[in-house]
Amino acid sequence: MIAEVLTYKKIVENMHSLIQNSHIKTKHIISKSGIPEASFYRKLKLNGFSADEVLKILQIIMPEQYEYEEIMRKIKQGKEEVEAGNFIEEEDFVFDVRKRLGK
């Protein structure tokens, strides 16, 4: 867990260069992130972005990587659910869908 915190800290510390090296304009990032402009620049200067804010910004400046990571997270979650026995049989699924569709 310490490694994850250190990685997060490094990301926050490098946020200025990540934004600067992005092909996305800072004004667009501010607009899409929903962070007020003055707060954005203050947080950028003080390395004060929250984890949710970092995630929003990375989603804006790295959309392909964000989507890849999200897909991989969902695959991992699905595998864990199957291993834990949290699934339904195909026949039960088809029956449920037909019931919902009124067929």
MIDRENVO-904215 format. One line per 10 residues: number of its first residue (from 1); their letters; for each residue x, z, y of N, C-alpha, C, O. Coordinates in Angstrom, 2 decimals. Layout:
N
NUM	A	X/Z/Y/X/Z/Y/X/Z/Y/X/Z/Y | ...
//
This chain:
103
1	MIAEVLTYKK	0.82/0.00/-1.19/0.00/0.00/0.00/0.87/0.00/1.26/0.48/-0.58/2.27 | 2.00/0.62/1.20/2.90/0.65/2.35/3.37/-0.76/2.68/3.50/-1.11/3.85 | 3.62/-1.55/1.66/4.06/-2.93/1.89/3.02/-3.73/2.66/3.37/-4.53/3.53 | 1.75/-3.52/2.34/0.68/-4.23/3.04/0.62/-3.83/4.51/0.43/-4.67/5.38 | 0.79/-2.54/4.77/0.78/-2.05/6.16/1.95/-2.64/6.93/1.80/-3.05/8.08 | 3.11/-2.68/6.32/4.28/-3.25/6.98/4.10/-4.74/7.24/4.51/-5.25/8.28 | 3.48/-5.44/6.30/3.20/-6.85/6.49/2.23/-7.04/7.65/2.43/-7.92/8.50 | 1.18/-6.23/7.69/0.20/-6.30/8.78/0.88/-6.03/10.12/0.63/-6.73/11.11 | 1.72/-5.01/10.15/2.43/-4.67/11.39/3.28/-5.85/11.87/3.33/-6.14/13.06 | 3.95/-6.51/10.95/4.78/-7.66/11.30/3.94/-8.80/11.84/4.34/-9.47/12.79
11	IVENMHSLIQ	2.76/-9.03/11.23/1.87/-10.08/11.71/1.44/-9.79/13.14/1.48/-10.68/13.99 | 1.04/-8.55/13.41/0.59/-8.18/14.76/1.73/-8.34/15.76/1.52/-8.82/16.87 | 2.93/-7.95/15.37/4.09/-8.08/16.26/4.43/-9.53/16.53/4.99/-9.85/17.58 | 4.11/-10.42/15.59/4.41/-11.85/15.75/3.23/-12.66/16.26/3.28/-13.89/16.31 | 2.16/-11.98/16.65/0.95/-12.67/17.06/1.21/-13.59/18.25/0.67/-14.69/18.31 | 2.00/-13.15/19.19/2.28/-13.97/20.38/2.89/-15.30/19.97/2.47/-16.35/20.45 | 3.89/-15.26/19.10/4.53/-16.52/18.70/3.62/-17.35/17.80/3.66/-18.58/17.86 | 2.79/-16.70/16.98/1.84/-17.45/16.16/0.87/-18.23/17.04/0.57/-19.40/16.77 | 0.38/-17.57/18.08/-0.54/-18.23/19.00/0.17/-19.32/19.79/-0.34/-20.42/19.95 | 1.36/-19.01/20.27/2.13/-19.96/21.08/2.49/-21.21/20.27/2.48/-22.31/20.81
21	NSHIKTKHII	2.82/-21.04/19.00/3.21/-22.18/18.16/2.03/-22.91/17.55/2.20/-23.92/16.88 | 0.84/-22.40/17.79/-0.36/-23.03/17.28/-0.70/-24.25/18.14/-0.32/-24.32/19.31 | -1.41/-25.20/17.55/-1.86/-26.36/18.31/-3.15/-26.06/19.06/-3.68/-26.92/19.76 | -3.66/-24.84/18.92/-4.90/-24.42/19.57/-4.57/-23.76/20.91/-3.66/-22.93/20.98 | -5.29/-24.12/21.95/-5.06/-23.52/23.27/-5.53/-22.08/23.27/-6.53/-21.72/22.64 | -4.79/-21.25/24.00/-5.10/-19.84/24.08/-6.50/-19.59/24.59/-7.20/-18.70/24.09 | -6.94/-20.35/25.58/-8.30/-20.19/26.12/-9.35/-20.41/25.02/-10.36/-19.71/24.98 | -9.11/-21.37/24.15/-10.03/-21.63/23.05/-10.05/-20.45/22.07/-11.11/-20.05/21.59 | -8.88/-19.91/21.77/-8.78/-18.76/20.87/-9.54/-17.58/21.45/-10.27/-16.89/20.73 | -9.36/-17.35/22.75/-10.06/-16.25/23.42/-11.56/-16.46/23.33/-12.31/-15.54/23.01
31	SKSGIPEASF	-12.00/-17.67/23.61/-13.42/-17.99/23.59/-14.02/-17.80/22.19/-15.06/-17.16/22.05 | -13.37/-18.33/21.18/-13.88/-18.27/19.81/-13.78/-16.87/19.20/-14.60/-16.51/18.36 | -12.79/-16.10/19.62/-12.60/-14.77/19.03/-13.59/-13.76/19.57/-13.89/-12.75/18.92 | -14.11/-14.02/20.77/-15.05/-13.08/21.37/-14.39/-11.89/22.03/-15.06/-10.95/22.46 | -13.08/-11.93/22.12/-12.34/-10.85/22.78/-12.26/-11.18/24.27/-11.83/-12.28/24.62 | -12.68/-10.26/25.14/-12.58/-10.55/26.58/-11.15/-10.93/26.96/-10.18/-10.39/26.42 | -11.03/-11.86/27.91/-9.72/-12.41/28.26/-8.71/-11.34/28.64/-7.59/-11.34/28.15 | -9.11/-10.41/29.53/-8.17/-9.37/29.96/-7.73/-8.50/28.77/-6.56/-8.14/28.65 | -8.68/-8.18/27.90/-8.36/-7.38/26.71/-7.45/-8.15/25.77/-6.52/-7.58/25.19 | -7.71/-9.44/25.63/-6.90/-10.28/24.75/-5.43/-10.24/25.18/-4.54/-9.99/24.37
41	YRKLKLNGFS	-5.20/-10.49/26.47/-3.81/-10.53/26.95/-3.15/-9.14/26.90/-1.96/-9.04/26.63 | -3.92/-8.09/27.15/-3.38/-6.73/27.06/-3.01/-6.41/25.61/-1.93/-5.89/25.34 | -3.90/-6.74/24.69/-3.62/-6.49/23.27/-2.46/-7.34/22.77/-1.66/-6.90/21.94 | -2.36/-8.55/23.29/-1.26/-9.43/22.90/0.07/-8.83/23.37/1.06/-8.84/22.64 | 0.07/-8.32/24.57/1.29/-7.74/25.15/1.68/-6.44/24.44/2.87/-6.18/24.23 | 0.68/-5.64/24.07/0.95/-4.32/23.48/0.87/-4.29/21.96/0.95/-3.22/21.35 | 0.72/-5.46/21.34/0.54/-5.54/19.88/-0.60/-4.63/19.43/-0.47/-3.86/18.48 | -1.72/-4.74/20.14/-2.82/-3.82/19.91/-4.06/-4.42/19.27/-5.14/-3.85/19.40 | -3.93/-5.55/18.60/-5.10/-6.15/17.95/-5.50/-5.33/16.72/-4.65/-4.87/15.97 | -6.81/-5.18/16.53/-7.31/-4.53/15.32/-7.20/-5.51/14.15/-6.96/-6.70/14.35
51	ADEVLKILQI	-7.38/-5.00/12.96/-7.31/-5.87/11.77/-8.39/-6.95/11.84/-8.13/-8.11/11.49 | -9.59/-6.60/12.28/-10.66/-7.59/12.39/-10.33/-8.66/13.43/-10.61/-9.84/13.22 | -9.73/-8.25/14.53/-9.34/-9.21/15.57/-8.24/-10.14/15.08/-8.27/-11.34/15.35 | -7.28/-9.60/14.37/-6.21/-10.42/13.80/-6.81/-11.45/12.85/-6.43/-12.62/12.88 | -7.74/-11.02/12.03/-8.38/-11.93/11.09/-9.13/-13.04/11.82/-9.04/-14.20/11.43 | -9.86/-12.71/12.88/-10.57/-13.72/13.67/-9.60/-14.73/14.26/-9.84/-15.94/14.22 | -8.50/-14.24/14.82/-7.52/-15.12/15.46/-6.86/-16.03/14.42/-6.71/-17.22/14.65 | -6.48/-15.46/13.30/-5.85/-16.27/12.25/-6.82/-17.30/11.69/-6.42/-18.41/11.34 | -8.10/-16.95/11.61/-9.11/-17.90/11.15/-9.20/-19.08/12.11/-9.44/-20.21/11.69 | -9.00/-18.82/13.40/-9.07/-19.88/14.41/-7.82/-20.75/14.40/-7.91/-21.98/14.45
61	IMPEQYEYEE	-6.65/-20.12/14.32/-5.41/-20.90/14.42/-4.91/-21.44/13.09/-4.08/-22.35/13.06 | -5.40/-20.90/11.98/-4.99/-21.35/10.65/-6.21/-21.52/9.75/-6.31/-20.86/8.71 | -7.14/-22.41/10.12/-8.39/-22.50/9.35/-8.20/-22.91/7.89/-8.91/-22.41/7.02 | -7.26/-23.80/7.61/-7.05/-24.25/6.23/-6.52/-23.11/5.38/-6.99/-22.90/4.26 | -5.56/-22.36/5.89/-5.00/-21.24/5.14/-6.05/-20.15/4.96/-6.12/-19.52/3.91 | -6.86/-19.92/6.00/-7.91/-18.93/5.91/-8.89/-19.30/4.79/-9.26/-18.45/3.97 | -9.32/-20.56/4.74/-10.25/-21.00/3.71/-9.63/-20.89/2.32/-10.30/-20.46/1.38 | -8.37/-21.26/2.20/-7.67/-21.15/0.92/-7.65/-19.70/0.45/-7.98/-19.40/-0.70 | -7.26/-18.80/1.35/-7.19/-17.37/0.99/-8.57/-16.84/0.62/-8.69/-16.03/-0.31 | -9.60/-17.27/1.33/-10.97/-16.82/1.05/-11.42/-17.32/-0.33/-12.04/-16.57/-1.08
71	IMRKIKQGKE	-11.11/-18.56/-0.65/-11.47/-19.10/-1.97/-10.73/-18.34/-3.07/-11.32/-17.98/-4.08 | -9.44/-18.10/-2.86/-8.65/-17.37/-3.87/-9.18/-15.95/-4.04/-9.20/-15.44/-5.16 | -9.59/-15.31/-2.96/-10.14/-13.96/-3.03/-11.43/-13.96/-3.85/-11.65/-13.07/-4.67 | -12.28/-14.96/-3.62/-13.54/-15.05/-4.35/-13.31/-15.34/-5.83/-14.03/-14.82/-6.68 | -12.33/-16.17/-6.14/-12.00/-16.45/-7.54/-11.53/-15.17/-8.23/-11.97/-14.87/-9.34 | -10.67/-14.43/-7.58/-10.17/-13.18/-8.14/-11.31/-12.20/-8.35/-11.40/-11.54/-9.39 | -12.19/-12.11/-7.36/-13.35/-11.22/-7.46/-14.24/-11.64/-8.63/-14.71/-10.79/-9.38 | -14.46/-12.94/-8.78/-15.27/-13.44/-9.89/-14.67/-13.10/-11.24/-15.38/-12.69/-12.16 | -13.36/-13.28/-11.37/-12.68/-12.95/-12.62/-12.81/-11.47/-12.94/-13.04/-11.10/-14.09 | -12.66/-10.63/-11.92/-12.79/-9.18/-12.13/-14.20/-8.81/-12.57/-14.39/-7.92/-13.40
81	EVEAGNFIEE	-15.20/-9.48/-11.99/-16.59/-9.20/-12.37/-16.86/-9.62/-13.81/-17.55/-8.91/-14.55 | -16.34/-10.78/-14.21/-16.52/-11.24/-15.58/-15.84/-10.28/-16.55/-16.42/-9.92/-17.57 | -14.62/-9.86/-16.23/-13.89/-8.93/-17.09/-14.62/-7.59/-17.21/-14.54/-6.92/-18.24 | -15.34/-7.20/-16.15/-16.09/-5.95/-16.16/-17.46/-6.11/-16.80/-18.21/-5.14/-16.95 | -17.80/-7.34/-17.18/-19.09/-7.60/-17.82/-20.24/-7.77/-16.85/-21.40/-7.70/-17.24 | -19.94/-7.99/-15.58/-20.97/-8.17/-14.55/-21.34/-9.64/-14.42/-20.96/-10.30/-13.45 | -22.09/-10.15/-15.38/-22.54/-11.53/-15.34/-23.83/-11.63/-16.15/-24.18/-10.71/-16.89 | -24.52/-12.76/-16.00/-25.72/-12.99/-16.80/-25.50/-14.23/-17.65/-24.74/-15.13/-17.29 | -26.19/-14.26/-18.76/-26.09/-15.41/-19.66/-26.76/-16.62/-19.03/-27.65/-16.48/-18.19 | -26.34/-17.80/-19.43/-26.87/-19.05/-18.87/-28.38/-19.15/-19.03/-29.08/-19.55/-18.10
91	EDFVFDVRKR	-28.88/-18.78/-20.20/-30.31/-18.87/-20.45/-31.09/-17.98/-19.49/-32.13/-18.38/-18.97 | -30.59/-16.78/-19.26/-31.25/-15.86/-18.33/-31.22/-16.40/-16.90/-32.18/-16.25/-16.15 | -30.11/-17.04/-16.55/-29.99/-17.63/-15.22/-31.00/-18.75/-15.04/-31.69/-18.80/-14.02 | -31.09/-19.64/-16.01/-32.02/-20.77/-15.94/-33.45/-20.25/-15.87/-34.25/-20.75/-15.09 | -33.78/-19.25/-16.68/-35.12/-18.67/-16.67/-35.43/-18.10/-15.29/-36.53/-18.30/-14.76 | -34.48/-17.39/-14.70/-34.68/-16.79/-13.38/-34.89/-17.86/-12.31/-35.76/-17.70/-11.45 | -34.12/-18.93/-12.35/-34.26/-20.01/-11.38/-35.61/-20.68/-11.53/-36.29/-20.93/-10.54 | -36.00/-20.97/-12.76/-37.31/-21.59/-12.99/-38.45/-20.69/-12.51/-39.44/-21.16/-11.95 | -38.29/-19.42/-12.74/-39.32/-18.45/-12.31/-39.43/-18.45/-10.78/-40.53/-18.42/-10.23 | -38.30/-18.49/-10.12/-38.31/-18.51/-8.65/-38.89/-19.80/-8.09/-39.53/-19.79/-7.04
101	LGK	-38.68/-20.90/-8.80/-39.19/-22.20/-8.36/-40.64/-22.40/-8.78/-41.27/-23.38/-8.39 | -41.18/-21.48/-9.58/-42.56/-21.60/-10.04/-42.76/-22.62/-11.12/-43.85/-23.18/-11.24 | -41.75/-22.88/-11.90/-41.83/-23.88/-12.98/-41.91/-23.22/-14.32/-41.98/-23.91/-15.34
//
